[in-house]
Amino acid sequence: MSTHGAAAARVAADFVRAELGVQSPACAIILGSGLGTLADRIEDSRRATYASIPGFHATQVAGHKGEVIAGTLGAREVIAFAGRFHMYEGHAPQVSAFPVRVAHALGARTLFVSNAAGGIRRTFSAGDLMVIEDHLNLMFVNPLTGPLEPGDTRFPDMSAPYSPRLQQQLRDAASRLGIPLQRGVYVGLLGPTYETLAEVRMLARLGADATGMSTVPEVIVANALGMEVAGVSLISNPAAGLTAEKLSHADVMRAAEAAGDNFCALVTEFVKETVDGRR
């Protein structure tokens, strides 16, 4: 049995369900670097640390609390994961995507992913929010490699990994709230280094608008499980070479804090209107 496959996900889900009283989450939410403030907006919240959950690990990266939070957001039941298991920390792609399997085992059929990303498109500014329309997997690994897990599609169609219906729902929510919203293609790299100037030029030519070190494994597994996915990148900084500034994780955290109110309002409005198309 895979230590982070379908059976292990059911064990973890049973633990979370018993500990936090999860019933039928309308949406699972994965919070990226510095975006954990949304967890504080969840009402009637119950929390469990990652270290206490079978198959999970404590998180080591600043801005990732390492907690599962159950409660309500926009009057809908949600399950939120504040923190990630990044492959640059040494985790296998199956481990990085494990929270998605657990969310599915808990009954969630809609997944909202978020991340902090460097802006490759020159019209982006720090603090922008970008609806993810598609992604490039330049991590060069895939969390579905290995024996087929029960419930997975062996060869999932990735022509629309981010639901066009949910993308429109995000744009509609932003319009109602008066929040400017960009759109673009996210590229996932392994990290943990930021990109070289030559790499940024290459990524732009390949069609990437924003770059980060997460998200892609989660979205792949969600599509293999038949989940409907929406995603937003916080543009935390221009990518290397687009300004004279040196890049740092502290900049990412500051940008996330500055954009926190808009991000929280957008996700809350999105969840409130979510109608699961695949349940």
C-alpha positions as CSV (number, residue, x, y, z in Angstrom):
1,M,0.0,0.0,0.0
2,S,1.3,3.5,-0.9
3,T,2.1,5.5,2.2
4,H,0.4,8.5,0.6
5,G,-2.2,6.9,-1.7
6,A,-5.9,6.4,-1.5
7,A,-5.9,4.0,1.5
8,A,-3.7,6.3,3.5
9,A,-5.9,9.2,2.6
10,R,-8.9,7.4,4.0
11,V,-7.1,6.8,7.3
12,A,-6.1,10.5,7.5
13,A,-9.7,11.6,6.5
14,D,-11.2,9.4,9.2
15,F,-8.9,11.0,11.8
16,V,-9.8,14.6,10.6
17,R,-13.5,13.8,10.5
18,A,-13.5,12.4,14.0
19,E,-11.3,15.2,15.4
20,L,-12.9,18.2,13.6
21,G,-16.5,17.0,13.0
22,V,-16.2,17.4,9.2
23,Q,-19.5,16.4,7.5
24,S,-19.8,17.5,3.8
25,P,-17.4,20.2,2.8
26,A,-18.5,22.3,-0.2
27,C,-14.9,23.2,-1.0
28,A,-11.4,22.3,0.0
29,I,-8.9,25.2,0.1
30,I,-5.1,25.1,0.0
31,L,-3.5,28.2,1.3
32,G,-0.1,29.3,-0.1
33,S,2.7,31.3,1.3
34,G,1.5,34.2,3.5
35,L,-2.1,33.5,2.6
36,G,-3.0,31.7,5.8
37,T,-4.9,34.8,7.1
38,L,-8.0,33.4,5.4
39,A,-8.0,30.6,8.0
40,D,-8.8,33.3,10.6
41,R,-12.0,34.2,8.6
42,I,-13.4,30.7,8.9
43,E,-16.2,30.7,11.3
44,D,-16.8,28.0,14.0
45,S,-13.3,26.8,13.2
46,R,-11.8,23.6,14.5
47,R,-8.1,23.0,14.0
48,A,-5.7,20.1,13.9
49,T,-1.9,20.4,13.5
50,Y,-0.4,18.6,10.5
51,A,2.0,16.7,12.9
52,S,-1.0,15.1,14.6
53,I,-2.6,13.7,11.4
54,P,-1.6,10.3,10.0
55,G,0.5,10.7,6.8
56,F,1.1,14.4,7.4
57,H,4.3,16.2,8.4
58,A,5.1,19.4,10.3
59,T,5.7,22.3,7.9
60,Q,9.0,24.0,7.8
61,V,8.5,27.1,5.6
62,A,7.6,30.5,6.9
63,G,4.1,31.5,6.1
64,H,2.8,27.9,6.2
65,K,1.1,27.2,9.6
66,G,0.8,23.5,9.2
67,E,-2.9,23.2,10.2
68,V,-6.1,21.7,8.9
69,I,-9.1,24.0,9.6
70,A,-12.7,22.9,9.4
71,G,-15.6,25.4,9.7
72,T,-17.8,27.6,7.5
73,L,-16.8,30.3,5.0
74,G,-19.5,32.3,3.2
75,A,-22.0,30.1,5.0
76,R,-20.6,27.0,3.3
77,E,-18.8,24.2,5.0
78,V,-15.1,24.2,4.1
79,I,-11.9,22.3,4.9
80,A,-8.7,24.4,4.6
81,F,-5.1,23.3,4.5
82,A,-2.8,26.1,5.8
83,G,0.6,25.0,4.6
84,R,2.2,22.7,2.0
85,F,4.7,19.9,1.7
86,H,7.0,21.3,-1.0
87,M,9.2,19.0,-3.1
88,Y,12.1,21.3,-2.6
89,E,12.0,20.3,1.1
90,G,12.7,16.7,0.0
91,H,9.1,15.5,-0.2
92,A,7.9,13.2,-3.0
93,P,5.3,14.6,-5.4
94,Q,2.8,12.1,-3.9
95,V,3.4,13.7,-0.5
96,S,2.9,17.2,-1.9
97,A,-0.5,16.2,-3.3
98,F,-1.6,14.1,-0.3
99,P,-3.9,16.8,1.2
100,V,-5.9,16.7,-2.0
101,R,-6.5,13.0,-1.6
102,V,-7.6,13.6,2.0
103,A,-9.9,16.4,1.0
104,H,-11.5,14.1,-1.6
105,A,-11.9,11.3,1.0
106,L,-13.7,13.8,3.2
107,G,-16.2,14.4,0.5
108,A,-15.0,17.6,-1.1
109,R,-15.4,17.7,-4.9
110,T,-14.3,21.3,-5.5
111,L,-10.7,22.3,-4.8
112,F,-9.5,25.9,-4.5
113,V,-5.7,26.3,-4.7
114,S,-3.7,29.4,-4.0
115,N,0.0,30.4,-4.1
116,A,2.4,33.2,-4.1
117,A,4.1,33.6,-7.4
118,G,6.6,35.7,-9.2
119,G,5.1,37.8,-12.0
120,I,6.7,37.1,-15.4
121,R,4.2,39.2,-17.4
122,R,5.6,42.8,-17.3
123,T,2.1,44.3,-16.8
124,F,1.8,42.5,-13.4
125,S,2.5,44.4,-10.2
126,A,3.2,43.1,-6.7
127,G,-0.1,42.5,-5.0
128,D,-2.1,41.5,-8.1
129,L,-4.4,38.5,-7.9
130,M,-4.3,36.2,-11.0
131,V,-6.9,33.6,-11.9
132,I,-4.9,30.5,-13.0
133,E,-6.2,29.5,-16.4
134,D,-3.7,26.8,-17.1
135,H,-0.3,25.6,-16.0
136,L,3.1,24.3,-17.2
137,N,4.6,21.4,-15.3
138,L,8.3,22.1,-15.4
139,M,8.9,20.3,-12.1
140,F,9.5,17.2,-14.4
141,V,7.9,14.8,-11.9
142,N,4.3,13.7,-11.7
143,P,2.4,12.6,-8.5
144,L,0.5,9.9,-10.5
145,T,3.7,7.9,-11.3
146,G,3.5,4.4,-10.0
147,P,0.7,1.9,-9.5
148,L,-2.8,3.2,-10.2
149,E,-4.5,4.3,-7.0
150,P,-8.2,3.2,-6.5
151,G,-10.5,5.9,-7.8
152,D,-7.8,7.6,-10.0
153,T,-8.0,8.0,-13.7
154,R,-4.9,6.4,-15.2
155,F,-4.6,9.0,-18.0
156,P,-6.5,12.1,-16.9
157,D,-7.4,14.6,-19.5
158,M,-5.5,17.8,-18.6
159,S,-6.8,20.0,-21.4
160,A,-8.7,22.1,-18.9
161,P,-7.2,21.4,-15.4
162,Y,-8.7,24.6,-14.0
163,S,-12.5,24.6,-14.5
164,P,-13.6,27.2,-17.0
165,R,-16.9,27.4,-15.0
166,L,-15.1,28.2,-11.8
167,Q,-12.8,30.6,-13.5
168,Q,-15.9,32.6,-14.6
169,Q,-17.3,32.3,-11.1
170,L,-14.1,33.9,-9.7
171,R,-14.2,36.7,-12.2
172,D,-17.9,37.3,-11.4
173,A,-17.1,37.4,-7.7
174,A,-14.2,39.9,-8.2
175,S,-16.5,42.1,-10.3
176,R,-19.2,42.2,-7.6
177,L,-16.5,43.2,-5.0
178,G,-14.7,45.7,-7.3
179,I,-11.4,43.7,-7.0
180,P,-9.1,43.9,-10.0
181,L,-8.3,40.4,-11.2
182,Q,-5.7,39.3,-13.7
183,R,-5.6,36.0,-15.6
184,G,-2.8,33.9,-16.8
185,V,-0.7,30.7,-17.0
186,Y,1.2,29.5,-13.9
187,V,4.5,27.5,-14.3
188,G,5.5,25.2,-11.5
189,L,9.3,24.8,-11.0
190,L,11.0,22.6,-8.4
191,G,12.9,25.3,-6.5
192,P,14.1,26.2,-4.0
193,T,16.1,28.8,-5.9
194,Y,14.5,31.7,-7.6
195,E,14.9,31.8,-11.4
196,T,17.9,33.1,-13.3
197,L,17.4,35.9,-15.7
198,A,17.8,33.5,-18.6
199,E,15.2,31.2,-17.1
200,V,12.7,34.0,-16.8
201,R,13.2,34.9,-20.5
202,M,12.7,31.2,-21.4
203,L,9.5,30.9,-19.3
204,A,8.1,34.0,-20.9
205,R,8.7,32.6,-24.4
206,L,7.0,29.3,-23.3
207,G,3.9,31.2,-22.4
208,A,4.1,31.5,-18.6
209,D,2.7,34.5,-16.8
210,A,3.7,33.7,-13.2
211,T,6.1,31.3,-11.6
212,G,6.1,29.3,-8.4
213,M,7.2,26.1,-6.6
214,S,3.9,24.4,-5.8
215,T,0.3,23.8,-6.8
216,V,0.9,21.6,-9.9
217,P,1.1,18.2,-8.2
218,E,-2.1,19.0,-6.3
219,V,-4.0,20.0,-9.4
220,I,-2.9,16.9,-11.3
221,V,-4.1,14.6,-8.5
222,A,-7.4,16.5,-8.2
223,N,-8.0,16.0,-11.9
224,A,-7.2,12.3,-11.6
225,L,-9.8,12.1,-8.9
226,G,-12.5,14.0,-10.9
227,M,-12.4,17.1,-8.7
228,E,-13.3,20.5,-10.1
229,V,-10.4,23.0,-9.6
230,A,-10.1,26.8,-9.3
231,G,-6.9,28.6,-8.5
232,V,-5.5,32.1,-7.8
233,S,-1.9,33.3,-7.6
234,L,-0.9,36.3,-5.6
235,I,1.8,38.1,-7.6
236,S,4.2,38.7,-4.8
237,N,7.0,40.2,-6.8
238,P,8.2,40.7,-10.4
239,A,10.3,37.8,-11.5
240,A,14.1,38.0,-11.5
241,G,15.5,40.6,-13.9
242,L,12.3,42.6,-14.4
243,T,13.4,45.1,-11.7
244,A,16.7,45.9,-10.0
245,E,15.5,44.4,-6.7
246,K,16.9,41.2,-5.3
247,L,14.2,38.5,-4.5
248,S,13.5,37.2,-1.0
249,H,10.9,35.2,0.8
250,A,10.4,38.2,3.1
251,D,9.1,40.1,0.0
252,V,6.6,37.3,-0.6
253,M,5.3,37.6,2.9
254,R,5.0,41.4,2.8
255,A,3.0,41.2,-0.5
256,A,0.7,38.5,0.8
257,E,0.0,40.6,3.9
258,A,-0.8,43.7,1.8
259,A,-3.1,41.8,-0.5
260,G,-4.7,39.8,2.3
261,D,-8.0,41.6,2.5
262,N,-8.7,41.4,-1.2
263,F,-7.7,37.7,-1.3
264,C,-9.9,36.8,1.7
265,A,-12.9,38.7,0.3
266,L,-12.6,37.1,-3.1
267,V,-12.3,33.5,-1.8
268,T,-15.2,34.1,0.6
269,E,-17.4,35.4,-2.1
270,F,-16.3,32.5,-4.4
271,V,-17.1,29.9,-1.8
272,K,-20.5,31.4,-1.0
273,E,-21.6,31.0,-4.6
274,T,-20.0,27.6,-5.2
275,V,-22.3,25.0,-6.6
276,D,-20.5,21.7,-7.0
277,G,-20.8,20.6,-10.5
278,R,-19.4,17.1,-9.9
279,R,-21.0,15.9,-6.7
